[in-house]
Amino acid sequence: MVEHWSPKPGVGSSSLSARANKLIHMEKLTNFFESVVAEFKKVSWPTQQELIDNTIIVVVFSIILSAFIFGIDQVYSTVLEAIYR
């Protein structure tokens, strides 16, 4: 009796081991997403009012910082323009 060996052992087939590997990968993926959902349930999400308050703080701080940088840029531009004239 002669055994039949595949000429390309690395090539997937419709064998049981190939299907088992696909199931294992699918199971790992399912476990990953279940873990993600479990972690999201642990997160302390902000209320809508906290979110609005924090957004206002960020916007106001961004405006103040951009105004400060604009002012410094204007001072440097004026000084450099006076030096190079």
Backbone as CSV, one residue per row, in Angstrom:
resi,resn,N_x,N_y,N_z,CA_x,CA_y,CA_z,C_x,C_y,C_z
1,MET,0.836,-1.180,0.000,0.000,0.000,0.000,0.885,1.250,0.000
2,VAL,0.553,2.228,-0.811,1.352,3.430,-0.965,0.623,4.604,-0.329
3,GLU,1.384,5.382,0.448,0.795,6.597,1.038,0.881,7.721,0.029
4,HIS,-0.105,8.603,0.063,-0.104,9.748,-0.837,0.314,10.990,-0.054
5,TRP,1.394,11.608,-0.464,1.892,12.827,0.180,1.625,14.007,-0.740
6,SER,1.174,15.088,-0.154,0.911,16.292,-0.930,2.236,16.893,-1.382
7,PRO,2.331,17.344,-2.642,3.584,17.952,-3.109,3.841,19.307,-2.449
8,LYS,2.813,19.938,-1.943,2.957,21.244,-1.292,2.386,21.133,0.125
9,PRO,3.206,20.751,1.083,2.680,20.528,2.421,2.168,21.801,3.098
10,GLY,2.605,22.974,2.699,2.168,24.210,3.343,0.844,24.729,2.829
11,VAL,0.312,24.144,1.782,-0.915,24.624,1.167,-2.113,24.107,1.955
12,GLY,-3.029,24.989,2.290,-4.214,24.589,3.033,-5.128,23.740,2.175
13,SER,-5.908,22.950,2.828,-6.832,22.100,2.098,-8.167,22.095,2.819
14,SER,-9.027,21.249,2.368,-10.321,21.142,3.007,-10.307,20.043,4.053
15,SER,-9.117,19.742,4.552,-8.995,18.676,5.538,-9.560,19.138,6.879
16,LEU,-9.696,18.205,7.767,-10.215,18.525,9.099,-9.300,19.475,9.849
17,SER,-7.989,19.333,9.679,-7.063,20.208,10.399,-7.190,21.652,9.922
18,ALA,-7.406,21.852,8.628,-7.575,23.207,8.113,-8.846,23.835,8.670
19,ARG,-9.924,23.036,8.723,-11.177,23.554,9.286,-11.027,23.813,10.780
20,ALA,-10.292,22.964,11.466,-10.062,23.151,12.900,-9.259,24.425,13.145
21,ASN,-8.259,24.697,12.282,-7.477,25.926,12.416,-8.354,27.157,12.227
22,LYS,-9.263,27.097,11.258,-10.165,28.228,11.030,-11.062,28.443,12.236
23,LEU,-11.541,27.337,12.827,-12.388,27.454,14.012,-11.618,28.025,15.189
24,ILE,-10.359,27.615,15.332,-9.534,28.135,16.422,-9.320,29.633,16.241
25,HIS,-9.036,30.072,15.002,-8.841,31.507,14.732,-10.126,32.283,15.001
26,MET,-11.254,31.707,14.591,-12.538,32.370,14.819,-12.830,32.457,16.310
27,GLU,-12.485,31.409,17.034,-12.698,31.395,18.484,-11.833,32.455,19.166
28,LYS,-10.585,32.589,18.714,-9.694,33.617,19.274,-10.249,35.009,18.996
29,LEU,-10.751,35.216,17.791,-11.312,36.512,17.429,-12.546,36.814,18.273
30,THR,-13.395,35.821,18.457,-14.586,35.988,19.283,-14.201,36.312,20.722
31,ASN,-13.210,35.601,21.259,-12.738,35.872,22.621,-12.183,37.285,22.749
32,PHE,-11.472,37.744,21.715,-10.922,39.100,21.742,-12.042,40.130,21.849
33,PHE,-13.062,40.003,21.012,-14.143,40.984,21.041,-14.957,40.899,22.327
34,GLU,-15.095,39.712,22.886,-15.767,39.585,24.175,-14.968,40.293,25.264
35,SER,-13.643,40.202,25.188,-12.781,40.905,26.150,-12.896,42.416,25.999
36,VAL,-12.971,42.870,24.750,-13.120,44.304,24.500,-14.417,44.818,25.115
37,VAL,-15.508,44.101,24.906,-16.802,44.506,25.463,-16.733,44.517,26.986
38,ALA,-16.094,43.515,27.584,-15.975,43.450,29.041,-15.177,44.635,29.579
39,GLU,-14.111,45.022,28.877,-13.307,46.171,29.322,-14.091,47.474,29.189
40,PHE,-14.865,47.624,28.112,-15.667,48.834,27.941,-16.701,48.981,29.043
41,LYS,-17.179,47.870,29.573,-18.160,47.930,30.659,-17.526,48.434,31.953
42,LYS,-16.210,48.261,32.101,-15.497,48.716,33.296,-15.202,50.214,33.264
43,VAL,-15.245,50.819,32.082,-14.871,52.225,31.912,-15.913,53.129,32.563
44,SER,-15.429,54.164,33.226,-16.325,55.152,33.820,-16.552,56.255,32.778
45,TRP,-17.670,56.179,32.083,-17.954,57.130,31.021,-18.477,58.432,31.621
46,PRO,-18.083,59.594,31.064,-18.564,60.876,31.591,-20.040,61.089,31.255
47,THR,-20.682,61.886,32.097,-22.058,62.251,31.798,-22.048,63.284,30.682
48,GLN,-23.214,63.585,30.142,-23.290,64.555,29.053,-22.839,65.936,29.536
49,GLN,-23.218,66.307,30.763,-22.835,67.622,31.280,-21.326,67.701,31.507
50,GLU,-20.713,66.629,32.006,-19.257,66.617,32.176,-18.560,66.750,30.828
51,LEU,-19.095,66.082,29.831,-18.524,66.145,28.492,-18.614,67.562,27.924
52,ILE,-19.750,68.201,28.106,-19.930,69.582,27.631,-18.967,70.519,28.360
53,ASP,-18.868,70.378,29.701,-17.970,71.235,30.480,-16.518,71.066,30.039
54,ASN,-16.087,69.816,29.869,-14.706,69.573,29.440,-14.449,70.095,28.035
55,THR,-15.429,69.992,27.156,-15.277,70.520,25.793,-15.118,72.034,25.823
56,ILE,-15.916,72.703,26.651,-15.814,74.167,26.768,-14.436,74.560,27.299
57,ILE,-13.936,73.827,28.291,-12.605,74.120,28.844,-11.544,73.979,27.769
58,VAL,-11.610,72.912,26.977,-10.613,72.696,25.923,-10.687,73.788,24.873
59,VAL,-11.893,74.176,24.459,-12.043,75.215,23.434,-11.508,76.547,23.946
60,VAL,-11.869,76.916,25.176,-11.405,78.193,25.743,-9.882,78.186,25.881
61,PHE,-9.318,77.111,26.407,-7.866,77.032,26.550,-7.174,77.099,25.192
62,SER,-7.743,76.460,24.184,-7.155,76.498,22.838,-7.162,77.913,22.268
63,ILE,-8.248,78.645,22.499,-8.325,80.034,22.025,-7.299,80.896,22.746
64,ILE,-7.185,80.737,24.059,-6.213,81.521,24.834,-4.789,81.209,24.374
65,LEU,-4.484,79.927,24.211,-3.135,79.539,23.784,-2.824,80.051,22.381
66,SER,-3.781,79.968,21.478,-3.530,80.455,20.116,-3.366,81.979,20.102
67,ALA,-4.118,82.688,20.937,-3.954,84.146,21.033,-2.571,84.491,21.589
68,PHE,-2.119,83.737,22.592,-0.788,83.963,23.164,0.296,83.734,22.114
69,ILE,0.206,82.628,21.384,1.202,82.342,20.346,1.157,83.396,19.245
70,PHE,-0.047,83.850,18.870,-0.170,84.910,17.875,0.500,86.189,18.368
71,GLY,0.286,86.535,19.642,0.901,87.742,20.205,2.417,87.657,20.205
72,ILE,2.959,86.533,20.630,4.414,86.348,20.626,4.951,86.427,19.204
73,ASP,4.250,85.842,18.252,4.675,85.887,16.855,4.687,87.319,16.333
74,GLN,3.679,88.096,16.709,3.632,89.499,16.274,4.794,90.294,16.860
75,VAL,5.110,90.044,18.137,6.239,90.745,18.770,7.535,90.379,18.062
76,TYR,7.782,89.094,17.847,9.004,88.668,17.149,9.064,89.233,15.736
77,SER,7.935,89.243,15.030,7.923,89.786,13.668,8.278,91.263,13.664
78,THR,7.716,91.995,14.607,8.006,93.442,14.699,9.471,93.682,15.019
79,VAL,10.007,92.931,15.968,11.408,93.107,16.356,12.324,92.735,15.185
80,LEU,12.085,91.645,14.541,12.936,91.235,13.421,12.819,92.171,12.237
81,GLU,11.608,92.689,12.013,11.435,93.654,10.921,12.213,94.928,11.204
82,ALA,12.227,95.363,12.464,12.994,96.562,12.839,14.494,96.302,12.705
83,ILE,14.957,95.116,13.027,16.380,94.806,12.951,16.838,94.759,11.498
84,TYR,16.076,94.155,10.622,16.514,93.978,9.238,16.214,95.142,8.321
85,ARG,15.663,96.216,8.807,15.441,97.400,7.940,16.636,98.228,7.841
